[in-house]
Structures are given as structure tokens and as C-alpha cells.
Amino acid sequence: MGDRRVIRASGTFLDGAFQPAAVVVEDGVIVDVTAVGARIPGAAAVVVPDDAVLLPGLVDSHVHVNEPGRTEWEGFRSATLAAAAGGVTTIVDMPLNSIPPTISPEALDVKKAAAAASAFIDIGFWGGAVPENLGRLAPLHDAGVFGFKCFLAPSGVEEFGHLDRSQLAAAMEEIAAIGSRLIVHAEDPDLLGRDGALGRGYDAFLASRPPASEASAIASVIAEARRTGAGAHILHLSDAGSLPAIRAAKADGVRLTVETCPHYLTIAAEEIPDGAAEFKCCPPIRESANRDLLWRGVLDGTIDAIVSDHSPSTVDLKRSGGGDFGLAWGGIAGLQVGLSAVWTEARARGIPLERVLPLYTTGPTRVAGLDGLGVIEPGAPAHLAVFGTDDAFPIEARELLHKNPITAYDHRLLTGRVRRTWLHGRTIYDATEGAPGHAPRFRAAPAGRLLSARTGVTT
């Protein structure tokens, strides 16, 4: 018998509800889920306090780590530490903004080498579909990426070009042929405002990226997915007006999924101060009425996942242009606090935690094709987190673990905090069950694994 332990919790997230249970872990795998008071011979015991719940490790299928090439923006060590502190045990890394971008097997090897030495949690990788590699996606698919990301509008970095409508059609045909999925930044460049300075007021930036741009691009993705039979995924939906079209496409059997992000569910355009470029992202945070409709999409099942779109940069780059929303880098840094932010908002709306959790666990697992994650059941890896549902804490950007101390969540008071995280049955983050004044601890060495869509674990 190897390393064996039992985790007992009066609230364990099983089959969509919280139940008392004992979770038995051996050699990093869940081997049994049984009665909370069951006798488990030879197992070291951990008891979760009654004011906390036991969750499956969260999955975030939309994270920009940026290493190598722009490691000063974010690196694998800092990103995965932040993820672990937020209860996230698996991420799927985006193919930009690293240099080189992940658009070839050789570039994927470079990315893996950077991740292998520094990852505290498990990591999979998206590939990129850009004009230069269309017709040659199969080798990258065979190398184990979980799918291919494309932009329909300029990405913001010159080394990752966007697809026009004919290239989107070609990409979808290729994706269908190799049995992969296309994940799409859906904005129509013909309906976007001009580049350049827009001023310090958020309204001008918001007007420059109207809902019509998202709606037009999403309609194109739906049409191509319908035509080709390819799997497609809409990234970071901010326009709730597109939900009826997405809902109808799903009802018609189109292979379509959609995600949104914590910042779209918890922040409203009306709240964003002048010059506060930490709130800039594309597509933009929209008005409170739109936010309410996004929540309807969460609750009725149209939205499949809530993911961070953690897209950080240096403070200087975010502040470039003196707070001009047209000149600042666009991207929200929030990997560590996503569940807490969304739970705070959900709680205020009277929405129970169990309605939100699937969008952080089995939802992104399905989006990325990560088999067997996001659940507490025999045979699953022992990725687990203790979550104090009533733990209130203020966000201070300088105390978060991602690399650069800037975030749209700075100074917000959140409720619900991760106290402990296990990866493959071993503690990787421990805030000692919320003991006052205790500094969180991490494992001394990173031990995350690299994941392949083709073969499972690679490292």
C-alpha cells in the first residue's frame, strides 16, 4: 500500500450537490468516496472544518502565461502559484503572447520546456491557427495540443495574425478533418472603431468595440461550424445579446460551446473610473443590464464555462498612454481570485455555490477535452480544494501571486477563499485552514505535469 489518506468533509461537492463524505486517496488518485464517518484503516486523516467545503480542483481553460519571450509579463512559476492559491489545479495555456507563439510542433516543444521546470499545477496547451500555418495544423494536433485558437480581429501582437472569413472557413474544414476544435476570439474587425488614442473615459473605448462586432463574428463561427461539423468554442463572451443565437445553434445540434469570464459577471461599465486601464480587455466589460443577462445565460446552461482569460502584462504597459483606454494594453489579471469574485456576486444574487461550480470544473473540462478532471469520484486524480465559503478578504494587488501587481479586482472585498489545494493527492497550497496571521505555504518544488490531448500525461 502506498501513500494513503482520507479527507472528511461535511460538505463535499458530489454529483452537483454538497454532501457529507470521506474521500479516500491513494498514490495521488481517488480510490473511494464513502460515508463521512467510515473507518479507513491505515489512512492518515484530514478533517475539513464545518465552515468550509471540499471541491474538486478547478480547471481554467483560458490562461495566458507568456513564457518564454514575454516572461516579464507572466511566467509559469508565478502563474501556477497564483492558480494554486485560487484552487485551480489544471490550466490550458494560450498560444500567445509567448515568443514563439505555439503555432508549430517546434514552438510547442519550446513552451513545454519552459513549463516543465516551473509548473506547480498541471498544464495543457492550445495551439494557434494563424494565416501562416493553415493547411498544416495536423502535426501540431498530433503533438498533443487540445485545439486551436484563432482571432477574427487583430490580436494585439504582430506574431499572431488573425483570420479573415475565407481563412476561418478553411480552418474549420481542416479542424473537422483532424477531429480537433477551434476556439475563437470573436470580434468583427469591420465593426470595430479606429486604433489609437481614445482618451481616459471608458465610454469611448466601450463604443469602439460594440456588441454588433461580437454578434457578427459569432454568427460567422456558427455558420462555419454548422457547415463543416467542426467543434467550435466562443471565447470570453461579453455580449449577452449573442446568447439567443448561441442557444439556437446548440439546439440545432451545432457543436458549439461558449465561455464567459469573472470580470464580465462581476464588474459593470458604469463602475469603471476614468483612466483605470486595469479594466481594459477585449471584448470589453459592458453595462450592468448586459451583466444581468449573462447571469441568465449561466443559470440556463447556455454558457458552458467561466474562465479567467488571465492576460497580464507589466504595470508600465498597462499604464502606457497615461490611462488612455485606446493606448493601454488590454487584458485582465485575475487567475487567483476568479471563483471568489464570482461567488461573491452569485451570493449577492441568491445563487447557490453548487450552481456556479460546474462552470469552473466539468464545464471547462468539456470545453478542452480534459477527460476525468473536475470531479470527485473513484479513478479521478486527487485534485481537491478546501473553500471557506464565508471567508471575507480584501484584494490587494501587491499581495496576489501573479507576476505584476495590477488587477481590476484591486481593493474589492470578496467573500469565499481557498484555504488548501491538493494536486495528485499532495498539498501544494496551504493557508492552514485560514489561521489568522499565518503566511500561506507552497510545496518547495514545482511538480505539475504537462498534459497531452493525444497521450495524457507527457512529463
MOQUIVEN-V152690 format. One record per residue. OMEGA is omega in whole degrees, -180 to 180 (NA if undefined). BURIAL is # if it has 16 or more other C-alpha atoms within 10 Angstrom, else .. D_FIRST is the distance of its C-alpha to the first C-alpha in Angstrom with 2 decimals. Layout:
omega: <OMEGA/OMEGA>
burial: <BURIAL/BURIAL>
d_first: <D_FIRST/D_FIRST>
This chain:
omega: <-179/179/-174/178/178/178/-176/-180/176/175/179/-175/-177/175/173/-179/177/-178/172/-179/169/-179/-177/-175/176/179/172/-177/173/-178/179/170/-170/-178/-173/-179/-177/177/-178/-176/174/-177/171/-172/169/179/177/-180/-177/177/178/180/179/-178/164/175/-178/179/178/-175/-178/-178/175/-180/171/177/-1/174/176/-177/177/174/179/177/-178/-180/-177/-179/-176/171/178/179/-179/179/176/179/-179/-179/177/171/168/-172/179/-175/172/26/176/174/4/172/-175/-178/177/176/180/178/176/178/177/180/180/-180/178/-177/-172/-175/-166/-169/175/178/-180/-174/166/-173/167/167/178/171/-177/-178/-174/-176/176/-174/-179/180/-174/180/179/173/180/179/170/176/-175/-180/-172/178/171/171/172/173/-179/-174/-176/176/-170/-176/179/-175/-179/-179/170/-173/179/177/174/179/180/179/-179/177/180/178/179/-177/-177/177/179/178/177/178/-161/164/-168/168/-179/-177/-180/-178/177/177/-178/172/175/-173/177/-178/-175/179/-177/-175/-179/177/-180/179/-178/180/-171/176/-180/179/176/-176/-180/-179/179/177/178/179/179/-179/-179/176/178/-177/-172/-173/-180/172/-179/-179/177/-180/170/178/173/-177/179/178/178/-177/179/179/178/-180/-179/179/178/180/179/179/175/-178/-171/170/-177/177/163/-171/180/-177/177/-178/-172/-178/178/-179/-177/-176/-169/-178/174/174/-177/-172/175/178/-177/172/-178/-3/-169/168/-175/-170/-176/179/176/178/179/180/174/177/175/178/174/-173/-179/175/178/178/-173/-172/169/-175/-170/-162/178/-175/-173/172/174/177/-179/-179/176/-178/-179/-178/176/180/175/-176/178/-174/-177/173/180/177/-180/174/-176/-175/-173/-168/-173/-179/180/-179/-178/177/177/179/-180/180/179/180/-179/-178/-177/-178/-177/175/-177/-170/-180/179/176/-173/-177/178/178/174/178/-180/-175/-176/179/-173/169/180/176/-179/171/-179/179/-179/179/173/-177/172/-172/178/172/-175/176/-169/-177/-178/179/179/176/176/172/-174/-177/-179/177/-168/173/-161/-174/-171/176/-179/176/-179/-177/177/175/176/-177/177/-178/-173/176/-180/-177/179/174/172/-177/174/-179/-179/175/176/-177/173/177/177/173/-179/-178/174/-178/179/178/179/174/172/-176/-177/177/-179/176/180/176/-172/179/177/-176/-171/-176/-178/178/-178/NA>
burial: <./././#/#/#/#/#/#/#/#/#/#/#/./././#/#/#/#/#/#/#/#/#/#/#/#/#/#/#/#/#/./#/./././././././././././#/#/././#/#/#/#/#/#/#/#/#/#/#/#/#/#/#/#/#/./#/#/./#/#/#/#/#/#/#/#/#/#/#/#/#/#/#/#/#/#/#/#/#/#/#/#/#/#/#/#/#/#/#/#/#/./#/#/./#/#/#/./#/#/#/./#/#/#/#/#/#/#/#/#/#/#/#/#/#/././#/././#/#/./#/#/./#/#/#/#/#/#/#/#/#/#/#/./#/././././#/#/#/#/#/././#/#/#/#/#/#/#/#/#/#/./././#/#/#/#/#/#/#/#/#/#/./#/#/#/././././#/#/#/#/#/#/./#/#/./#/#/#/#/#/#/#/#/#/#/#/#/#/#/#/./#/#/#/./#/#/#/#/#/#/#/#/#/#/#/#/#/#/#/#/././#/#/./#/././././#/#/#/#/#/#/#/#/#/#/#/#/#/#/#/#/././#/././#/#/#/#/#/#/#/#/#/#/#/#/#/#/./#/#/#/#/#/#/./#/#/./././#/#/#/#/#/#/#/#/#/#/#/#/#/#/././#/#/#/#/./#/#/#/#/#/#/#/#/#/#/#/#/#/#/#/#/#/#/#/#/#/#/#/#/././././././#/././#/#/#/#/#/#/#/#/#/#/#/#/#/#/#/././#/#/#/#/#/././#/#/#/#/#/#/#/#/#/#/./#/./././#/./#/././#/#/#/#/#/#/#/#/#/#/#/./././#/#/#/#/#/#/#/#/#/#/#/#/#/#/#/#/#/#/./#/#/./././././././#/./././#/#/#/#/#/#/#/#/./././././.>
d_first: <0.00/3.82/6.93/7.46/11.11/13.98/17.48/20.26/23.74/26.94/27.88/25.32/26.98/26.16/28.55/31.35/31.36/29.85/27.98/25.92/22.22/18.69/16.71/12.93/11.40/8.11/8.77/12.37/12.86/14.01/12.23/14.58/17.88/19.01/21.54/21.87/21.68/18.89/16.63/12.96/11.21/8.98/10.13/12.76/15.86/18.60/21.79/24.30/27.83/30.08/32.46/29.98/28.13/24.89/25.70/24.09/24.65/28.26/29.56/32.84/34.37/37.48/37.17/39.53/37.89/40.90/39.28/40.68/44.42/44.67/41.81/44.23/44.01/40.20/37.33/33.68/32.58/34.87/34.40/30.62/30.69/33.19/31.14/28.01/30.31/31.55/28.19/28.51/25.38/27.10/30.67/32.85/35.36/39.02/40.93/43.49/44.54/42.89/44.97/44.65/43.94/41.24/43.75/42.76/39.70/40.81/40.95/37.48/36.21/37.98/36.41/32.87/33.44/34.57/31.66/28.87/29.72/30.10/28.11/25.99/25.23/25.06/28.48/30.30/33.95/37.14/39.84/43.51/46.40/49.59/52.96/52.20/49.13/50.21/50.08/47.27/44.32/42.41/41.11/39.65/38.14/36.62/35.23/33.03/34.97/34.48/38.23/41.52/43.34/47.13/49.86/53.08/54.78/54.69/51.27/52.68/51.64/53.79/51.03/49.65/52.55/52.92/53.69/56.98/57.31/57.79/54.82/52.70/53.80/52.92/49.50/48.71/49.84/47.61/44.62/45.20/45.46/42.14/40.25/39.47/40.64/43.34/42.93/46.34/48.01/50.80/54.07/57.40/59.11/62.52/62.10/60.86/63.23/64.40/62.37/63.37/64.29/64.19/64.63/62.60/62.80/59.81/62.10/63.42/59.98/58.96/62.15/61.47/58.34/59.45/57.46/59.60/57.93/54.47/55.93/57.70/54.72/52.38/55.00/54.97/51.19/51.31/54.17/52.42/49.14/51.21/53.18/50.39/47.46/45.33/42.69/44.03/42.88/45.23/44.10/44.86/47.31/49.80/52.63/52.12/55.23/53.25/50.90/53.26/53.39/49.61/49.25/51.85/50.28/46.90/48.73/50.39/47.10/47.30/43.88/44.09/41.88/42.96/41.58/43.18/42.36/42.15/45.46/47.30/45.96/46.50/49.55/53.07/55.80/58.12/55.92/55.87/58.23/60.67/59.28/55.62/54.29/50.67/51.12/52.26/50.18/51.11/51.59/52.76/51.85/54.42/56.21/54.84/56.13/54.15/51.04/51.52/51.68/48.49/46.76/48.19/46.61/43.22/43.63/45.03/42.30/44.58/42.70/39.20/37.67/38.36/37.59/38.78/40.88/40.12/43.03/43.85/46.43/47.98/50.04/53.15/52.69/52.20/55.26/57.37/60.69/60.95/59.21/60.91/58.59/59.93/59.11/55.75/52.47/50.93/47.31/45.32/42.52/40.16/36.56/35.27/37.27/37.57/35.67/37.29/40.72/40.43/38.99/41.91/44.37/42.72/42.71/46.39/47.09/45.33/42.59/39.16/36.10/34.52/37.50/36.89/33.13/33.01/35.39/32.90/29.83/30.35/33.95/33.52/30.51/32.98/35.70/33.75/31.80/28.38/26.34/23.56/24.28/25.84/23.98/21.31/19.83/16.75/16.36/18.24/17.25/16.59/20.12/21.45/24.39/25.89/29.61/32.19/34.75/37.58/37.04/40.40/40.83/43.58/42.99/44.27/44.19/43.93/40.66/38.87/36.52/38.09/40.37/43.85/44.85/46.62/45.64/47.46/45.37/46.73/47.91/46.69/45.18/42.01/39.95/36.20/33.92/30.36/28.68/25.19/23.57/20.01/19.52/16.30/14.75/16.33/19.62/22.53/25.35/25.79/29.11/27.67/28.41/32.02/32.90/36.58/37.37/33.83/33.56/30.68/27.95/26.39/23.67/25.37/24.99/25.19/22.16/23.49/23.32/26.42/26.68/28.84/30.49/30.48/27.06/24.75/23.16/25.36/24.17>
